[in-house]
Amino acid sequence: MASLDIFNQDPFSTVSLTAAVDKYPYQPQALGELGIFDDDPIRTTALVVEQRQGQLVVIPLSERGEEGTQRQTEKRQARYFDVPRLRHSDTIYANELQNIRAFGTESELMQVQDEVARRLAGPTGLLKNIEFTWEFQRLAAVQGLFTDADGTVRYDWFQEFGITKPTEQPFNLAAGTANSLRPLCNQITRAMSRKAQGAFTPSTKVFALCGDAFYDAFVNHPDVIRTFVNWSDAQEIRGGNAGGAFQSFEFGGIRWLNYRGSDDNSTIKIADDQVKFFPVGAPGVFRRALAPGESFQWVNTPGKPMYVVPIMDRDRNEWWKMEVSSYPLHICTRPEVLFSGRAGS
């Protein structure tokens, strides 16, 4: 039968387990698939965000021979943010290995490796819970926040950068309100592009994450229905299951997505009557700092997405533990480009 001596072998070492994490395919959720967060592996436990506010000015006319208008150099501001830690663990006890035997073509080592892999990378394993938490943090970041699991706000990026949060935009989605949506779409796109300044490029797209009730009312609005039935305008949304649950489509220059959160419909979620707007393809707006692990071999090295550390009961030899740690800080460096709306007049 299996014994804990198995865990002294190289496949269960810190370096081997952490290297294996890099090879496991990550199955991202909606925000992960968009790839809007630029990874920034850092060698320290804090992230520095430096700002320099530029402005274009109209130069007044002057006579020949006179002194020209002096350019005002922008002032720089640097802010420091501590990178927090995520840590998740699972313990295998000796009595759980009691009846694991070498059987068929599997060796004792392989069977134990299978159990370790299930707990580490299975559908509800340690890695999946870390990835689930990343999506939770990404959703907070596109709303200008960094929050803990219980909803406690660790960083409000609007407050941190001294920016007034835009007023929530009401969307009147009631029947009989035709010709009312496209002006709102244009208004949001214009405001976002102006506030983004250099971060808004010709390829930048505006995305809207919709709650269920908002999305259902939106796709049934007369403006949107006309787009579906009008062939010349419907090119942007026809194809696939446009307008269906958890689908997305283009309308008014914005990509509208019925955001699918967690299965409990509460942990990771856009409120039913709300919509959140943010840019995709806007360089530098969203970043994910990755700080190094706490073990000696990772000190002052560029941060990795995850670290796996095995811990063994060397006194009684009764258990073996896997600890998975991640040190991410999902940050929005330009929260002024984030807008929100709500169904209602």
C-alpha positions, -999 to +999 in steps of 0.1 A: +000+000+000+011+036-005+032+054+020+041+090+025+077+082+015+063+087-021+062+124-015+099+126-011+104+119-048+111+146-073+076+148-089+063+162-056+090+189-051+083+226-050+100+234-083+084+204-101+049+213-089+052+250-097+067+242-132+037+218-138+013+247-131+027+266-160+018+237-183-018+232-172-042+248-197-061+277-182-097+278-191-106+314-186-141+329-182-155+358-201-131+385-189-101+362-190-109+354-227-108+391-236-072+394-225-075+430-214-051+427-184-014+431-193+007+409-170+035+428-152+057+403-133+075+423-106+104+415-083+090+434-053+059+432-031+045+465-042+034+480-076+043+515-086+019+534-109+033+566-123+011+592-139+019+622-160-010+643-172-004+657-207-025+684-224-025+699-259-029+737-260-036+762-287-006+784-291-013+822-292+000+842-321+031+863-316+051+889-335+084+881-351+113+887-327+091+882-296+096+854-271+075+823-279+050+807-255+068+786-230+057+749-229+047+738-194+062+704-185+038+680-170+042+670-133+046+633-125+029+615-096+039+580-083+016+558-062+026+526-044+002+497-039+009+466-019+003+434-038-019+410-017-017+373-015-041+344-024-033+311-006-053+279-009-043+245+004-053+208+006-040+181+029-037+144+021-037+122+052-020+089+055-053+071+062-066+084+029-039+064+011-045+033+032-062+013+004-044+027-026-025-002-041-006-009-073-031-024-097-031-033-134-007-011-153-007+017-127+020+018-101+016+030-066+034+063-075+011+069-105-021+064-085-009+088-058+001+113-086-034+110-100-050+119-066-026+148-062-034+160-097-072+158-091-069+179-059-045+203-075-059+207-110-093+190-110-126+208-118-128+220-082-091+218-074-068+244-059-058+259-093-094+262-105-103+281-073-074+305-078-085+311-114-121+316-102-108+342-078-089+359-106-122+363-126-138+377-094-109+403-092-111+411-130-148+418-127-141+442-098-113+459-118-135+467-147-158+485-122-129+504-107-124+483-076-102+457-060-122+437-035-118+408-011-139+377-012-165+391+013-169+423-008-146+445+013-131+471-009-093+470-006-087+496-033-112+520-050-092+531-081-114+562-085-104+574-050-068+563-053-062+584-084-084+613-073-111+608-100-148+615-097-168+585-106-191+591-136-228+593-129-247+561-137-264+563-171-302+554-170-314+533-200-351+536-207-357+502-222-395+503-220-416+496-251-424+526-272-390+543-267-377+538-302-347+559-315-333+563-280-304+539-277-280+549-304-275+585-291-267+569-257-242+545-272-225+574-290-225+595-258-207+567-239-182+560-267-174+597-271-170+603-233-147+572-230-125+580-259-120+616-247-112+607-212-089+579-223-067+603-243-037+583-256-051+550-243-079+550-269-066+538-303-084+532-336-087+495-328-101+500-293-136+486-288-161+495-261-176+465-243-207+463-222-212+436-196-249+432-191-269+417-162-296+393-172-327+415-169-309+444-186-298+422-215-332+407-220-349+442-221-321+456-243-323+429-271-361+434-272-359+472-276-373+485-309-340+500-319-322+467-315-350+446-331-348+469-362-311+461-364-318+424-363-344+425-391-327+451-413-303+431-434-279+460-442-275+469-405-277+434-391-243+423-405-227+433-372-249+410-351-263+382-373-245+349-371-243+326-341-270+330-315-270+368-313-293+380-287-295+347-269-287+341-233-250+345-225-243+357-260-229+389-274-235+412-304-226+446-318-250+475-316-242+512-318-205+506-320-205+487-286-201+450-280-230+439-257-223+408-237-248+390-214-222+382-187-222+347-173-209+347-138-208+319-112-234+292-112-248+304-078-257+336-096-243+357-068-206+353-061-194+365-095-222+385-111-234+417-128-265+430-111-296+420-131-306+455-141-270+469-146-245+472-174-208+480-171-188+497-199-150+494-204-125+495-233-108+465-249-076+470-267-067+502-247-030+498-239-021+502-202-056+507-189-057+473-172-027+456-156-021+426-134+009+428-112+024+395-102+046+396-072+072+368-063+065+340-039+076+339-003+100+309-005+137+315-006+141+303-042+116+329-054+129+359-035+136+389-059+126+369-090+099+380-115+065+369-102+047+339-116+009+335-118+009+307-092+033+289-068+028+254-054+046+245-022+045+210-007+046+207+031+052+174+049+045+162+084+081+153+093+074+146+130+046+120+128+046+114+090+008+115+089+000+141+063+013+159+032-001+193+021-001+213-011-003+251-008-010+271-039-003+308-037-008+337-061+002+373-057-019+393-082-030+428-082-057+435-109-056+473-113-073+498-136-049+527-141-074+549-159-107+545-140-121+576-157-128+554-188-152+531-168-189+538-171-220+521-158-257+521-166-290+508-153-323+499-168-349+525-159-361+560-169 
